[in-house]
């Protein structure tokens, strides 16, 4: 016993010390030194220069230069095609670890097809990467962020099976051109948004002929196959030499049951299934959620369709898609309270989902009618962990819009503190491996259907002069990145 006693004391001391070290390493008020902080943008929202230097038109270029709308859209945007060095200087001033930006498909390939490469567009992205490299800022590059070449729309866009090869050709080119310096790739940003949300809006405002409930599912189907095919191409052709990592960016909304009734719990499940699992489950398991398949098949039969409006994957396609990610990229902004709605016979994604949305009156409502509920980011991160056991998550978008773009944006600082506290709780208490956070966005920019009314930027942009001015929130973000302390004071 006299020999064992010192050993027991030593082991007890070691265990206590280990627990103390572990608690200290997971301090919920600070982030570890290897956690990455960055800011994001997308080509159409910031570049401008929509018709210069050989660039082809994207669908958005066509829309905002048609007689359907009065706005000029992203024709000038934040002017980053000419002022990218100012953007990089802002990133350096803030001290970001990385910059998430996207490549404009039609700036590189004016027709969308591989036969014609626009060297001026290639040079632009080389110059941007050179500027980032000079400042030690890592690029996280999105290959497609909604700006499909307009020429491809007349070939069926994302509902044409050939889009898979068109996208793979485009991805192959950018891997070859830029892969020596890009080690983080996002193939496609938020397929649900451009397959369902945007077409839904376009149908309501411009083209009632769009067959929602058919378009959505075809678009999502080929977007998944395009992503997976590009992923497999990279693994086979570039991985050994370039050693990059690839994922697809999925958006997730916190779908909270209105009450704890069984009907509302079912509503929450259906909402997650149609919003997120639609794309997440094929990536992880190789096929669409069974609940979704059953619902769309049943509804399609009731609506006199000969087959389900939701396409089916072949066995080889399931193998192609399953596991086609190295890292899980996630965007999160907002929350809903959900309850089951009455079934409607009209074929649409919304009627398949069969959900009524509302919000909690205590949640903050931003100037673009987006609810802010900071705890929701922890809720959705736990949903992903519990449902899919994802080993590594990278937050690729999360942000806050306010009116007027005030430089003294203390409300954005409060938002960041609240959200990052929830992220850190998810890491420490829920044991979720989150490795990076991207604030959306670096600049005030063109925000799609909200146009210039939305002000998400850490950097104010005067859209008359295109002058950049750092907001107070950028100073907070700089302190956060430097000290790793969530409650940094500016």
VEXZATOR-766108 format. One record per residue (C-alpha): x, y, z; residue in three letters. Coordinates in steps of 0.02 Angstrom, whole numbers, plus 50000, padded with zeros to 5 digits. Each point is the difference from the previous one (the first is absolute). Layout:
! residues N
XYZala
...
//
This chain:
! residues 490
500005000050000unk
501445011750038unk
500614997749821unk
498295002449921unk
499535015450101unk
501245011949914unk
499474993049832unk
498175003150043unk
500395017850055unk
500975003149839unk
498604993249891unk
498695010350092unk
501045015649979unk
500254996149814unk
498134997649971unk
499575016350089unk
501325009349902unk
499394992449835unk
498215005350039unk
500585017550044unk
500995001449839unk
498524993449900unk
498815012750077unk
501235013949968unk
500214994849819unk
498125001249977unk
499695016750080unk
498315005749935unk
500555018250000unk
501434997649876unk
500444990549842unk
501534988949977unk
501465006849898unk
499714987949855unk
498195005349974unk
499835009749836unk
499085016649984unk
499605007649832unk
498785010249897unk
499054996149842unk
499355006649835unk
499384993949831unk
500475005449826unk
498345007249940unk
499715009150164unk
501645009650000unk
500934999849835unk
498955010849884unk
500815001949827unk
498624988949934unk
500365002449815unk
501845004349985unk
501614990949953unk
499134985749912unk
498834994850140unk
498394991249949unk
498315003950077unk
499404990350150unk
498144997350029unk
500035014350126unk
500845011349872unk
498594995949880unk
498645003050131unk
500625017050058unk
500325006149823unk
498314994749934unk
498405010250003unk
499314989250141unk
500805010150140unk
500525018150022unk
501554996950105unk
501724997849921unk
500354986050124unk
501824994950014unk
500595009449845unk
501185009950111unk
499714991850169unk
501475003750116unk
501195002549854unk
501184986250055unk
500534995749823unk
500975016350002unk
500255001750189unk
500464982550056unk
501615006750075unk
498975011250114unk
499034984650055unk
501614990850040unk
500655015050098unk
498384999950101unk
500234981450035unk
501795003450056unk
499425014350113unk
498714988650080unk
501264985950015unk
498944986149926unk
500754982749983unk
499104996949835unk
498905007949867unk
498554990849923unk
499625006249825unk
499244992449844unk
500524998849819unk
498805006549868unk
499684985649881unk
499625011749855unk
501545010750032unk
501094984749973unk
498904991149870unk
498925013249913unk
498804987149925unk
500104988250148unk
500834986949891unk
501824994750004unk
500405004149818unk
500275018550031unk
501075006250146unk
500075018650040unk
501805004050048unk
499545017050076unk
498874991150124unk
501364987350040unk
501235014250029unk
498805008850119unk
499914985050117unk
501874997049988unk
500275018150053unk
498794998250145unk
500854984050058unk
501705008549984unk
499415014450110unk
499324988050132unk
501584989749998unk
501075015650024unk
499015004150159unk
499994982250066unk
498114998249983unk
499364982749955unk
498734998849857unk
498414989850018unk
499324999649824unk
498214996449948unk
499884993849821unk
498155003949975unk
499045013050101unk
498355001349905unk
500615009849846unk
499704987049864unk
500505005849825unk
498415005949916unk
500414990249842unk
499784983950099unk
498245005150053unk
499464997249820unk
500684982350012unk
498954996650154unk
501205006350134unk
500064989150154unk
498564989149938unk
501004993849851unk
500974983850036unk
501445006949894unk
500285013750131unk
500974986950098unk
501334999149865unk
499985018749969unk
500345003050184unk
501344986650010unk
500905007849850unk
499935017050086unk
500594992950167unk
501414990549914unk
500605016249923unk
500025009850164unk
500864985650091unk
501355000149866unk
500175019049998unk
499945003950186unk
500184983750097unk
501845002750036unk
499495013950121unk
498224995450050unk
499874986550133unk
498185002650049unk
498694998249865unk
498115001550010unk
499234993049843unk
498245007250008unk
499195012450118unk
498284996250073unk
499174989349867unk
498345001750090unk
500055018749975unk
500224999849811unk
498964984449975unk
498515004850108unk
500025017150083unk
500525010549850unk
498884990849873unk
498565001850122unk
500285018850004unk
500215001149812unk
498384990349975unk
499055011650116unk
500665016149921unk
500434996349818unk
499634982749931unk
498494990650067unk
500384986549871unk
501474993150102unk
499524982650055unk
500475000750183unk
499894982950077unk
500864993349844unk
501365013049966unk
500604999950181unk
500324981350007unk
500804998549829unk
501145014750038unk
500514992750169unk
500294982949923unk
501235006049870unk
500835012350120unk
500414985350114unk
500654989749854unk
501025014849937unk
500785002750171unk
500394981650025unk
500744998349825unk
501135015150027unk
500514993050169unk
500474983049925unk
500935008549859unk
501065009750125unk
500394984450102unk
500564990849844unk
500915013749906unk
500605013250123unk
499954994250181unk
501724992050008unk
500885015149926unk
498955014550067unk
499414992450165unk
498445010750013unk
498384996650092unk
498275001249924unk
498205001550057unk
498325006649945unk
499185014350096unk
498294996050074unk
498875012450089unk
499014995250153unk
498575009050087unk
499534996450181unk
498264992449982unk
499315000550176unk
498314992150041unk
498695013050042unk
499444989450149unk
500524983350073unk
498514991349919unk
500324984649895unk
499355009149846unk
501245014350022unk
501434988050035unk
499544991249838unk
499995017049914unk
501755003650062unk
500594983249933unk
499215003149830unk
500745017549992unk
501784993850032unk
499714985849877unk
499515011449856unk
501165014550044unk
501614991350045unk
499924981049990unk
499495001449818unk
501865003249964unk
500894994250158unk
499374982250002unk
500594995749822unk
501725006750046unk
500124989350156unk
498914984949958unk
499895000249811unk
498135003049977unk
498575011850038unk
499124998750169unk
498704986250000unk
498705011950072unk
500255011949855unk
499924986149871unk
498384993350077unk
499165017050009unk
500435005549823unk
499564982949927unk
498315000150088unk
499615018049953unk
500534997249820unk
498794985549984unk
498595010450073unk
500415013649873unk
499874987949851unk
501854999249961unk
500614983549927unk
501585000050109unk
500655009150152unk
500515018049971unk
501564996350103unk
501274991349887unk
500874984050053unk
501864996650006unk
500724984649916unk
501114988450103unk
501565007349921unk
499405017850034unk
499714995750182unk
501794993850013unk
500605015849912unk
499125011750120unk
500234990850164unk
501485007150096unk
500395013449870unk
500685012650124unk
501605002650100unk
499255013350111unk
498205005250034unk
499635018249953unk
498455007650080unk
499105016749984unk
498795005650134unk
499035016250024unk
498254998350066unk
498644990350092unk
498174995549981unk
498624993350110unk
499134986349902unk
498334991050004unk
499174988249876unk
498895008349871unk
498544992849905unk
500444989649849unk
499815008449830unk
499814989949841unk
500995012749898unk
501734993149958unk
501395010050082unk
501464997850118unk
499115010550130unk
498434989349991unk
501054984250015unk
500845007450153unk
498275004650069unk
500605012450131unk
499365016650068unk
501355011850060unk
499965013150136unk
501255008750114unk
500185003150185unk
499575017950044unk
501545001050111unk
501184997049853unk
500835015049921unk
499375004049825unk
501315008049887unk
499715013249866unk
499794986349868unk
498724990550106unk
501214986650054unk
499834993850178unk
501524999450114unk
500024987150138unk
501824996950050unk
499664983550089unk
499394992849834unk
501774997449935unk
500354987850142unk
498344991449966unk
500394996749817unk
501794994750036unk
499314987150120unk
498734994449870unk
501424996749877unk
501034990950132unk
498574989350064unk
499304995749829unk
501594997349900unk
501474998150120unk
501005012349894unk
501825000050060unk
500445017849948unk
498915015349968unk
500515016649924unk
498765014650014unk
500105008449830unk
498675013550025unk
499195008550147unk
499625018450012unk
498905014650046unk
499225013949895unk
499525016950068unk
499255015449920unk
501045014449938unk
501694991750021unk
500535010450151unk
501865000050035unk
499634999150187unk
499184982949983unk
499934994550182unk
498494989249957unk
501104989349885unk
501294998350138unk
498664994050120unk
499414987649868unk
501764993249976unk
500304998050186unk
498354991050026unk
500224988449851unk
501824995950034unk
499594995950180unk
498744987349936unk
501284992949879unk
501244998150141unk
498694991450110unk
499684987949857unk
501864996349993unk
500294998350187unk
498404993050072unk
499304990749850unk
501694993749939unk
499725005749820unk
501595002049899unk
499775017349921unk
501605006049918unk
499565016749920unk
498795014649997unk
499655011449851unk
499155016550035unk
498855005349858unk
500525011349932unk
501635009349981unk
499185014249903unk
498325008249986unk
499494992749833unk
498574995949882unk
498864988150095unk
498984991349865unk
498145003850017unk
500345012050145unk
501185009349884unk
500955013850092unk
498795001550145unk
500924986350095unk
501585005650091unk
500964984650058unk
501775006849984unk
501405002150124unk
500545013149873unk
498875014149943unk
499945003049812unk
499465016749929unk
499134993849843unk
500225016849913unk
501885001150023unk
500364981650046unk
501075006350144unk
500244987350141unk
499935004850184unk
500254987950144unk
498544999250120unk
500164998450188unk
499564981549984unk
501584997249899unk
501005006550148unk
499104987750113unk
500334985849878unk
501845004849993unk
500124999550191unk
499094983450004unk
501184992249873unk
501545006750089unk
499504995850180unk
498784985649966unk
498885008050134unk
498155000949958unk
499695015050114unk
501425010449928unk
499745018550028unk
500215013249864unk
//
